């Protein structure tokens, strides 16, 4: 990949709604993350890289951040069963179905995932306590996107 192709790739990534891009070829590997707090871009040449990338103007600055094992967060994840838009409440002026600290019973509505103008209520599959809401209201979600971190209750 030459410098022009790399610049086009970075511009397209910067304009897209995608937050993470990882690309690996025989020549190089690049990992971009818009959500990373700071630092430098990670471009790692492979063993026999015939080209050298010198600089990229106006490239987003990113850093790959990996969690350390001792920093593991406890709890189970409740993920999106479909692609759609996440809503915490039935309407903009209503309170959210659940918030951090709430104890939820099996079958209780957690949120709505709108897909193709159909409002799909996501219900708890087990009794739990909400530890963290991982997405913002109105945010698009993909299949298996983590929505809530919860603690199972017996």
C-alpha positions in Angstrom: 0.0 0.0 0.0 1.5 3.3 -1.0 1.2 6.6 0.9 -1.7 7.9 -1.2 -3.8 4.7 -0.6 -3.0 5.0 3.1 -4.1 8.7 3.2 -7.4 7.7 1.4 -8.0 4.9 3.9 -7.4 7.3 6.9 -9.7 10.0 5.4 -12.4 7.4 4.8 -12.0 6.1 8.4 -12.0 9.6 9.8 -15.3 10.5 8.0 -17.0 7.1 8.9 -19.0 6.3 11.9 -16.8 3.3 12.5 -14.7 3.6 15.7 -12.2 0.8 15.1 -10.3 -0.3 12.0 -7.8 -3.1 11.9 -6.0 -4.0 8.6 -3.3 -6.5 8.1 -1.5 -7.4 4.9 1.8 -9.2 4.1 3.5 -5.8 4.1 2.1 -4.2 7.3 -0.5 -4.1 10.0 -2.5 -1.0 11.1 -4.9 -0.6 14.0 -6.9 2.6 14.4 -9.3 3.3 17.3 -11.2 6.7 17.5 -12.2 5.9 21.1 -8.7 5.5 22.5 -7.7 8.3 25.0 -4.5 9.5 23.3 -1.0 8.6 22.0 0.4 7.7 18.6 -0.9 5.6 15.7 0.1 2.0 15.6 1.6 0.9 12.3 3.7 -2.2 12.6 5.6 -3.3 9.5 5.7 -7.1 9.0 9.0 -9.1 8.7 9.7 -8.4 5.1 8.1 -5.0 4.5 9.4 -3.6 1.2 7.9 -0.2 1.7 8.5 2.3 4.5 5.8 4.7 5.6 7.3 8.0 6.5 4.5 10.3 7.6 0.8 10.8 7.2 -0.6 14.3 7.4 -3.9 14.9 9.2 -4.1 11.3 10.3 -6.1 10.6 13.5 -3.9 9.9 16.4 -4.8 6.6 18.0 -3.5 4.0 20.4 -4.2 0.3 20.9 -5.2 -0.2 24.6 -5.3 -3.7 26.0 -6.8 -4.5 29.4 -4.5 -6.1 31.9 -5.7 -9.3 33.5 -5.7 -7.8 37.0 -8.0 -5.1 35.8 -10.8 -7.6 34.8 -14.2 -6.2 35.4 -16.7 -8.6 37.0 -20.2 -9.3 35.8 -22.0 -10.7 32.8 -22.7 -8.9 29.6 -26.1 -8.5 28.1 -25.6 -8.0 24.3 -27.8 -6.8 21.5 -29.7 -9.6 19.8 -29.9 -7.6 16.5 -28.7 -4.6 14.5 -30.7 -1.5 15.3 -30.8 1.6 17.5 -30.6 1.4 21.3 -33.2 3.3 23.4 -33.2 3.4 27.2 -36.8 4.6 27.5 -40.1 4.1 25.6 -40.1 7.8 24.7 -37.7 10.8 25.0 -39.6 12.3 27.9 -39.9 9.0 29.8 -37.5 7.7 32.5 -35.1 4.9 31.4 -36.3 1.3 31.8 -33.3 0.6 34.0 -30.3 2.5 35.5 -27.1 1.6 37.3 -27.9 0.0 40.6 -31.4 -1.3 39.7 -32.3 -4.8 40.6 -34.0 -6.4 37.6 -36.3 -9.5 37.5 -36.3 -12.1 34.8 -38.7 -10.8 32.0 -38.4 -7.1 32.9 -37.8 -4.8 30.0 -34.2 -3.4 29.9 -34.3 -1.3 26.7 -35.7 -1.1 23.2 -33.8 -1.9 20.0 -35.4 -0.3 17.0 -34.9 -2.2 13.8 -36.7 -1.3 10.6 -39.2 1.0 12.4 -40.1 -1.9 14.8 -39.6 -1.3 18.5 -38.2 -4.6 20.0 -38.2 -4.7 23.8 -35.2 -6.5 25.2 -36.1 -8.4 28.4 -33.8 -9.7 31.1 -33.2 -13.5 30.8 -32.4 -13.8 34.5 -32.6 -11.8 37.7 -29.7 -9.3 37.9 -28.4 -6.0 39.1 -27.3 -3.4 36.5 -23.6 -2.5 37.1 -23.1 -0.4 33.9 -25.0 0.8 30.9 -22.4 0.4 28.0 -24.1 2.4 25.2 -25.8 5.8 24.9 -29.4 6.4 24.2 -30.0 6.6 20.4 -26.7 4.9 19.6 -26.7 2.4 16.7 -25.8 -1.1 17.8 -24.7 -4.2 15.9 -25.5 -7.8 16.7 -23.7 -8.9 19.9 -22.8 -5.3 20.9 -22.5 -5.2 24.7 -25.4 -3.2 26.1 -25.3 -3.8 29.9 -22.8 -5.2 32.4 -24.8 -7.0 35.1 -24.4 -9.1 38.2 -26.5 -12.2 38.3 -28.7 -12.5 41.4 -29.6 -15.9 42.9 
